[in-house]
Amino acid sequence: AITAPFSVPAGYSGPSPFANTVTVGSAATDPVSTNDSAAVSTSVTAPPTSADLSVSKSGSASVVRGTSAVYTITVSNAGPDTAASVTVSDATPAGLTFVSNIGDCTTAFPCSLGTLASGATRTITTTFSVASGYSGPSPFTNTATVSSAATDPVPANNSSGAQTTVTSQADLSIVKTGPASVARGASVAYTLVVANAGPSNAGSVQVADPTPAGRTFVSNTGDCTTAFPCSLGTVASGATRTITTTFSVPSDYAGPSPFTNTATV
């Protein structure tokens, strides 16, 4: 038996598989020459690669319901080899909606970054919107993960999460309209329109409308049917609520004229 080693250069670009043939001969006549040669077929593969990929995620420490949270994802390769087929995943947290990616990825996740050389970095800016009525956990964690075809000797740094606290902000307003005059002994009705310009839903909304001196509260109709203060519950961003409130003026009313009737939300 003979052992014959051959080396394959690192930059080999020949056929794969290749055939390696050995032939035997002697001074004697060989009556069966067909078995004097033998060949072995060998495939050439790339050497295994090792690349320490890592990902770092940072971004909004807090976000208002009805607005967007923006994060920066930085992917790095500490080597020693180039990493092929690099992919970044980032699952959308419940209650949020993926908006966009810009930078080194402009598609939805998972993002394909292709090949990342040793020492190189890639950066992605990702945006998620938070619903006006978001009711999920606060803070929530948004996590990015990187992977590749290379063997990663330090897998512990392949994921990174950022925590974001969810807050609310609602621009409530109220407009009150009614007649310019009322006769003594009659009733006066006003229309109150409550609006929420957002960006968040407003919870525990209440409307107050103190009865002016010398008048008597009669009734509320519409989105409130109780006496003041009226509880309107939750008013969604962009929504309105309307109340019609009626006060009576006694026939012997002797108070100020004009009088002011004020509603507050």
N, C-alpha and C positions, 0 to 999 in steps of 0.2 A: 504494500500500500504506500502511496505517495501522497503527502499533503502539500498542496501548492497554493499559498495565499496570493491574492491580487488586491491591490488598493484601488479604490474608486475616488477620483479627485473631487473636491468639494464643488467645483463648477461643472461637473459632468453634464454634457448635453447630448450624448449619443442615444441610440435606441434603448427602449426599455419595454419589455425585457430584452436582454442580449443573450446570445448563445456562446458558451465556452466549450470548445471541442478538444479532446485529447485523442491521439492516435498512437498505436503501438506497431512496431515492425521488427523484423529480425533477418539474419542471413539465410535462415531456413525457408523452404517453400511452405506457404500457409494455404492449406486446401480450402479454408473457409475465411475468405478475406472480408466478408460483410460485417463481421463483428470486431474488426480491428480499430474502430473509432466509436467514441461515445461522447454525447453532448449534454450539457446541463443548461437550462434556461433560467436566468436570474433577472428579477425586476429591480429597478433602482428607485428608491423612495427618498424623499427629503429627510434630513436628520430631524429628530424631535427638537422643537423650539421651546424656550422657557422665557416668559415675559411677566413681570410683576405689574399687572394692571391695577390701578386704583381709581376711585371716583370720590369726589367731594361735592356735596350739595349744600347750598346756602340760599337764603332768601327771606321773604316776608316773615317777620316775627309775629305780626298780627295782620288780620284782614277783616274788613267790614263786610257783613252780609250784603249781597247785591253788587259787590265789586270783584276784583281779580287779585289773585296771589301770583307773584312772579318769582321764579327761582333760577339760580345759576348752577349748572352742572359742569364740573371740570373733570375730564378723564385724562389720566397720565399713564405713561409706560416707563417704568424704571428699569426695563430690560431684564436680562442682557440681550435678548433677541427681539426682533421685530414681531409684533402680534398681528396675525391675519384674522379677517372676519370678525372685527370688533363690533359688538352690539351693546346698546344701552337700552335697558327697560325701565319704565317708570309707570306703575299702575296708578290710575286716577283714583284718589280717595273717594269713598261714598259721599254723595251730596255735592261733589264738585263736577265740573265739566271741563274737559280738555279744550283749550282755545287754540294754541299754536306753539310751534318751536321755531326758533331762529338761531343763526350762527352756523355751527358745523353740522346741524341737523335741521331740516325744514319740513320733515314729514311727521306724522304721528308716531308714537312709540309702538313697537321697538324701533330704535334708530340704528341704521347700519352706517358705521364710520369707516368701513373698509380696513385698510392696513395702517397700523400705527407704529412708527419707528421707535426704537429705543431712545428715550429722552424727550419724546414729543408729547404734546398735549392737544386736546380738543375741548371746545367750550360750547355748551348749548344753553340758551335761555328759553325756559318753558313757562307758559302762562296757563293757569287754571282759573275758571270763574267759580264764585261761590254763590249759591242760590240766595235770593232775598229772604227766604224762609228756612235757611239751613238749620237743621236740628240735630246734626251729628255731634260727635265728640269735639270738645274744645279744651286743650289744643288737639289738633290732629297731626299725624306724622305722614309726610310724603317722602317716599324712599326711591332712590335710583340705584340700579345695579348694572355692572359692566361685565361682559364675558367675551371670550375670543377662542380661536382654534388652538392657541398656544397653551401649554401647561403653565399654570400660575403658581409659583412657589409660595405666595403669600395671599391666600384667598380671603383672609379676614378683612382686607381693605377693599373688597369688590362691591360693597354696598355702603350707601350713606343716606341718612335721613335728616330732614329738617322739620322742626315742630312749629306749628302756626296756631296762634290763638284767634278765635273768631269773636268779633264784637259786632254790635249793632249801632246804626246811625239812621235816624229817620227825621226828615224835615216835615213835621206836621204843620198845618195851617188851618185856620177857620175863617170863614166869611159869613157875616150875618147881614141879612137884608130884611126890610119890612116897610110898613107905611110911614109916610112922613108925618101923619097926624092921626089922632083917634079921638072920638067924642067921649065925653064923660058918660059913664054908664054903659059903655060898649066894651068889646074885647079887641085886642090887637094881636095879630099873628105874625111871627117872624120865621124866616127860613135860615137854618144854620147848615152850612156845607163844610164838612171836615175833609181835608185832602192830605194824602201822604206822598210827598215827592221823593221818598226813598233816601238812600238806595236800599235800605233794609225794610222788612216788615216791622210795624210798630205793635208791640203787645201791650195789653192792659190800658188801652186808650180810654180816657174819661173826658167828658164834656161837663163843665160847670157853667151855670147861668143864674146867678143870684137874682131873686125877685126884687125889683126896685121897690123902695118904700112907697106905700100907698097903693100898690097893685097886688093882685092875687093870682098865683099860678093856677091855670086851668087844666092844661093837658100837654102831652107830647105825643106826636105821631111820627111814623116813618121808621128810621133806624133806631129810635129810642121811644119807648112807650111808658117809661116810668118817670117819676119826678127827678129833678136834678139832685146830685150829679148823675149823669148817664154813663153807663159802662158800655163801650162799643167793642170790647174784646180786642181782637187783632185786626188791624187795618193793613192790608198788603201794600207793598210799594206800588204806587200808581193808582191806588184805589181811592174812592170817595165814599162818604156816608152823609146822609141828609136827614135832618130833624126839623119838623115843623112844631114850634112851641107857641102856646097861646096864653096870654095874661089878660085878666079883666081889669078895667079901670072903674072904680066906684063913681056913682053919680055925683057924689059930693067931693070928688078929688080936689085937694087944695095944695098939692105938692108942686115941685118945680115944673116948668114947661118952657122949653122942651126938657124931657128927661132922657137919660141914656141907659140903654139896656145892653149889657156886655156879656158875651160868651167867651169862654176860655177852654182850650183843649190842652 
